[in-house]
Amino acid sequence: MDVKILLLQQWASCLDKEDWFPPLEKVLEGTTLEQAIWKPVDGEMNSICELVCHLLFYEKRLLMRFHGETANEPQAEDNESTFRLPTETVQNWKETKQEYFYVHRELEKILAKSEHEDLYRQIPGERSLVLELKSLALHNAYHIGQIVFLSKMQGAWAGKRSF
């Protein structure tokens, strides 16, 4: 199987095509702000909202770096600060989800249009596109699992799957 086709399948399964785990669009469907900011009593886990902010940070940074817009890329003091939504409001939650979906799809378009040599070209501040997208897909799957778990802990997970 061609590496580009494999990556496109992995990338789609993280957003909108169900595979071995539910895609993030379906996982977040109907998630209220209250559910998105909820944390277990011990507080050691990040909230759903924080996890989406974290995923958005790394995908947006890759997109900006791919386009050579490093001056405008998101900044964070450390990994921990990538989990924070500036203000927890219904509007910010909605906009964060929309921006994540947009950025994810933009990266998918770049991958779909890429020729073989583009896949292996180094991105400023990163490795090659193929390595970064592979790592981000695995990173996304890991955090999607956490989001599902948090939804289940709240009793907000319908549990119905397409297969």
C-alpha positions as CSV (number, residue, x, y, z in Angstrom):
1,M,0.0,0.0,0.0
2,D,1.2,3.5,-0.9
3,V,2.3,5.6,2.2
4,K,0.1,8.5,1.0
5,I,-3.0,6.3,0.9
6,L,-2.2,4.8,4.3
7,L,-1.8,8.3,5.8
8,L,-5.0,9.6,4.2
9,Q,-6.9,6.7,5.7
10,Q,-5.4,7.3,9.1
11,W,-6.0,11.0,8.9
12,A,-9.7,10.5,8.0
13,S,-10.2,7.9,10.7
14,C,-9.1,10.6,13.3
15,L,-11.8,13.0,12.1
16,D,-14.8,11.6,10.2
17,K,-14.4,8.0,9.1
18,E,-15.0,5.3,11.7
19,D,-12.4,2.6,11.9
20,W,-11.1,0.8,15.0
21,F,-12.0,3.9,17.1
22,P,-14.6,6.5,16.7
23,P,-13.7,9.7,14.8
24,L,-13.5,13.0,16.7
25,E,-16.4,14.6,14.9
26,K,-18.7,11.9,16.1
27,V,-17.2,11.8,19.5
28,L,-17.7,15.6,20.0
29,E,-21.2,15.6,18.4
30,G,-23.6,17.1,20.9
31,T,-20.9,17.6,23.6
32,T,-22.0,20.6,25.7
33,L,-19.6,23.2,27.2
34,E,-20.4,21.7,30.6
35,Q,-19.4,18.2,29.4
36,A,-16.3,19.6,27.6
37,I,-14.9,21.4,30.7
38,W,-15.8,18.6,33.2
39,K,-12.9,16.9,35.0
40,P,-13.0,13.9,37.4
41,V,-12.7,14.8,41.0
42,D,-9.0,14.2,41.3
43,G,-8.4,16.8,38.6
44,E,-5.3,15.0,37.2
45,M,-6.9,14.5,33.8
46,N,-7.4,17.1,31.2
47,S,-10.9,18.0,30.2
48,I,-12.4,17.2,26.7
49,C,-12.0,20.9,25.9
50,E,-8.4,21.0,26.9
51,L,-7.6,17.9,24.9
52,V,-9.2,19.4,21.8
53,C,-7.1,22.6,22.3
54,H,-4.0,20.5,22.6
55,L,-4.7,18.7,19.4
56,L,-5.5,22.0,17.6
57,F,-2.2,23.5,18.8
58,Y,0.0,20.9,17.2
59,E,-2.0,20.6,14.0
60,K,-2.2,24.4,13.6
61,R,1.5,24.7,14.2
62,L,2.3,22.1,11.6
63,L,-0.1,23.8,9.1
64,M,1.5,27.2,9.7
65,R,5.0,25.8,9.4
66,F,4.1,23.9,6.2
67,H,3.1,27.2,4.7
68,G,6.2,29.0,6.0
69,E,4.2,31.2,8.4
70,T,6.3,30.5,11.4
71,A,6.0,34.1,12.6
72,N,2.2,33.5,13.1
73,E,2.3,30.0,14.5
74,P,0.8,29.2,17.9
75,Q,3.2,29.5,20.8
76,A,3.3,27.7,24.1
77,E,5.7,27.9,27.0
78,D,5.6,24.1,27.3
79,N,3.4,21.2,26.4
80,E,1.1,21.7,29.4
81,S,0.1,25.1,28.2
82,T,-1.1,23.7,24.9
83,F,-4.1,22.3,26.8
84,R,-5.7,25.6,27.7
85,L,-8.7,27.3,26.2
86,P,-8.4,31.1,26.8
87,T,-11.9,31.5,28.2
88,E,-14.4,28.7,28.8
89,T,-17.5,30.0,27.0
90,V,-20.0,28.3,24.7
91,Q,-18.8,30.4,21.8
92,N,-15.1,29.6,22.4
93,W,-15.9,25.9,22.6
94,K,-17.8,26.0,19.4
95,E,-15.1,28.1,17.6
96,T,-12.3,25.8,18.9
97,K,-14.1,22.7,17.5
98,Q,-14.7,24.4,14.2
99,E,-11.1,25.6,13.9
100,Y,-9.8,22.1,14.7
101,F,-12.0,20.5,12.1
102,Y,-10.9,23.2,9.6
103,V,-7.2,22.8,10.3
104,H,-7.4,19.0,10.2
105,R,-9.1,19.1,6.8
106,E,-6.5,21.6,5.5
107,L,-3.7,19.2,6.4
108,E,-5.7,16.4,4.7
109,K,-5.9,18.5,1.5
110,I,-2.2,19.2,1.6
111,L,-1.5,15.4,2.0
112,A,-3.9,14.6,-0.8
113,K,-2.2,17.0,-3.2
114,S,1.3,16.1,-2.2
115,E,3.6,14.3,-4.6
116,H,6.1,11.7,-3.4
117,E,8.9,14.3,-3.0
118,D,6.6,16.7,-1.1
119,L,5.9,14.0,1.5
120,Y,9.6,13.7,2.4
121,R,10.5,17.4,2.2
122,Q,11.5,18.7,5.6
123,I,9.1,21.3,7.1
124,P,10.8,24.2,9.0
125,G,11.0,23.3,12.6
126,E,9.7,19.8,12.0
127,R,10.5,16.6,10.3
128,S,9.1,15.6,6.9
129,L,5.3,15.9,6.2
130,V,4.9,12.1,6.2
131,L,6.6,11.7,9.6
132,E,4.7,14.6,11.2
133,L,1.3,13.5,9.9
134,K,1.9,9.9,11.0
135,S,2.9,11.0,14.5
136,L,-0.1,13.4,14.7
137,A,-2.5,10.7,13.6
138,L,-1.2,8.4,16.4
139,H,-1.3,11.4,18.8
140,N,-4.9,12.1,17.8
141,A,-6.0,8.5,18.3
142,Y,-4.5,8.4,21.8
143,H,-6.3,11.6,22.8
144,I,-9.6,10.6,21.1
145,G,-9.5,7.6,23.4
146,Q,-9.2,9.9,26.4
147,I,-12.1,12.0,25.2
148,V,-14.3,8.9,24.8
149,F,-13.3,7.8,28.3
150,L,-14.1,11.2,29.8
151,S,-17.5,11.1,28.0
152,K,-18.2,7.6,29.4
153,M,-17.2,8.8,32.9
154,Q,-19.9,11.5,32.6
155,G,-22.5,9.1,31.3
156,A,-22.6,11.2,28.1
157,W,-21.3,8.5,25.7
158,A,-24.1,6.9,23.7
159,G,-21.9,3.9,23.0
160,K,-23.5,3.2,19.6
161,R,-21.1,2.4,16.9
162,S,-21.6,2.0,13.2
163,F,-20.5,-1.6,13.2
